[in-house]
Amino acid sequence: MLSVRGLTKVYGGRPVVNQVSFDLQPGTVTAFLGPNGAGKSTTLRMICGLTVPTAGEARIGGRPFTAWRNPCYAVGALLDASATHPGRTGRGQLRMAARLAGLPPRRVDEVLDMVGLTGFANRRIATYSLGLRQRVALAHALLADPPLLLLDEPINGLDPDGIRAIRGLLRMHAARGGTVLLSSHLLSEVDQTADRVLVINGGRIVADGPMDMLTSTTDRCLVRAKDMNQLAEVLRWAGIEVQPRPDGFLLACAGVEQVSDVTFEAGIRLLGLREEQRNLEDVFFQLTEGTPG
Ligand SMILES: Nc1ncnc2c1ncn2[C@@H]1O[C@H](COP(=O)(O)OP(=O)(O)OP(=O)(O)O)[C@@H](O)[C@H]1O
């Protein structure tokens, strides 16, 4: 659905987005993560034709954004929630956008309901909180029911109810075969929503994979047996470092296969053996620390 190849943007001689490439498939939610200044917004703006790339290109459904006659049917973007007219009401703003897209007014009521804005729809946007403005911008992105959603920090400013609603909405979009890319600088905002994470730092993609691939390690595992003393002794004998853990497992500094082989040879019946899951926040900080943002 979205194909990004070698996307690069140089400002004042400094590449702020540097050779970024990825593909997004239908039916998926991908988190685009990186600290402030990492290059997330610039990448999203290049995909939407709002910033001209220095090099590389992005194709939506096989074509560049600018080649779509009416791009709102291909991609819905939330790039800047403040880009709404403060003097209009939420409903008025969306009605105008619907008219431009050739959509009936009833579609406006549908999207207002989807983002939980019906009760506020007749108030002027100037009176909206950041969370409500985010909802208007999201409703705008959803208006023409495009297959691809590009959302820059959509959870910013939302209350817990709003966050839960948006998570549900994005998962539902993917379940219907849609594609979602949402940026955030906080892992905790997206780890319950996304299937895959793309981590960007200093303009470069530094990690790309499913959530669980990022958190599981292949060189450490957790193991448990009936006789934990015997287990520790056998593993140490085989040159594997072990540390007891409060949950009753031993942390073994070796892969699952090696631990399985050693314990099998020693005739130990295991009660549990699995790869260690690293804390997602730690992984994110490891990937993004020390590189200029
Ligand atoms: N129009 C511009 N002119 C010059 N520099 C720019 C411009 N737009 C962005 N930058 C710089 O490019 C870098 C990446 O910015 P970008 O907004 O893409 O990062 P981001 O990951 O979205 O960060 P944030 O989470 O803070 O929004 C930053 O150092 C920023 O100052």
The ligand as an SDF file (V2000), in Angstrom:
LIG
                    3D

 31 33  0  0  0  0  0  0  0  0999 V2000
   11.5190   23.4820    7.3730 N   0  0  0  0  0  0  0  0  0  0  0  0
   12.6050   23.1270    8.0620 C   0  0  0  0  0  0  0  0  0  0  0  0
   13.7570   23.8210    7.9370 N   0  0  0  0  0  0  0  0  0  0  0  0
   14.8720   23.4750    8.6210 C   0  0  0  0  0  0  0  0  0  0  0  0
   14.9370   22.4230    9.4670 N   0  0  0  0  0  0  0  0  0  0  0  0
   13.8220   21.6940    9.6350 C   0  0  0  0  0  0  0  0  0  0  0  0
   12.6000   21.9960    8.9450 C   0  0  0  0  0  0  0  0  0  0  0  0
   11.6660   21.0840    9.3080 N   0  0  0  0  0  0  0  0  0  0  0  0
   12.2650   20.2500   10.1900 C   0  0  0  0  0  0  0  0  0  0  0  0
   13.5460   20.6230   10.3860 N   0  0  0  0  0  0  0  0  0  0  0  0
   14.5150   19.9420   11.2730 C   0  0  0  0  0  0  0  0  0  0  0  0
   14.5490   18.5910   10.9040 O   0  0  0  0  0  0  0  0  0  0  0  0
   14.7390   17.7510   12.0390 C   0  0  0  0  0  0  0  0  0  0  0  0
   13.6530   16.6980   12.0620 C   0  0  0  0  0  0  0  0  0  0  0  0
   12.4150   17.3300   12.3580 O   0  0  0  0  0  0  0  0  0  0  0  0
   11.0310   16.5390   12.4040 P   0  0  0  0  0  0  0  0  0  0  0  0
    9.9700   17.5460   12.7390 O   0  0  0  0  0  0  0  0  0  0  0  0
   10.8730   15.7480   11.1780 O   0  0  0  0  0  0  0  0  0  0  0  0
   11.2750   15.5690   13.6340 O   0  0  0  0  0  0  0  0  0  0  0  0
   10.2290   14.7090   14.4650 P   0  0  0  0  0  0  0  0  0  0  0  0
   10.8230   13.3570   14.6150 O   0  0  0  0  0  0  0  0  0  0  0  0
    8.8750   14.8030   13.8540 O   0  0  0  0  0  0  0  0  0  0  0  0
   10.2470   15.4230   15.8580 O   0  0  0  0  0  0  0  0  0  0  0  0
    9.0590   15.8260   16.8860 P   0  0  0  0  0  0  0  0  0  0  0  0
    8.7020   14.5700   17.6280 O   0  0  0  0  0  0  0  0  0  0  0  0
    9.7520   16.8230   17.7680 O   0  0  0  0  0  0  0  0  0  0  0  0
    7.9530   16.4170   16.0780 O   0  0  0  0  0  0  0  0  0  0  0  0
   14.7190   18.6710   13.2560 C   0  0  0  0  0  0  0  0  0  0  0  0
   16.0570   18.9170   13.6360 O   0  0  0  0  0  0  0  0  0  0  0  0
   14.0720   19.9290   12.7270 C   0  0  0  0  0  0  0  0  0  0  0  0
   14.5560   21.0670   13.4020 O   0  0  0  0  0  0  0  0  0  0  0  0
  1  2  1  0
  2  3  1  0
  2  7  2  0
  3  4  2  0
  4  5  1  0
  5  6  2  0
  6  7  1  0
  6 10  1  0
  7  8  1  0
  8  9  2  0
  9 10  1  0
 10 11  1  0
 11 12  1  0
 11 30  1  0
 12 13  1  0
 13 14  1  0
 13 28  1  0
 14 15  1  0
 15 16  1  0
 16 17  2  0
 16 18  1  0
 16 19  1  0
 19 20  1  0
 20 21  2  0
 20 22  1  0
 20 23  1  0
 23 24  1  0
 24 25  2  0
 24 26  1  0
 24 27  1  0
 28 29  1  0
 28 30  1  0
 30 31  1  0
M  END
$$$$
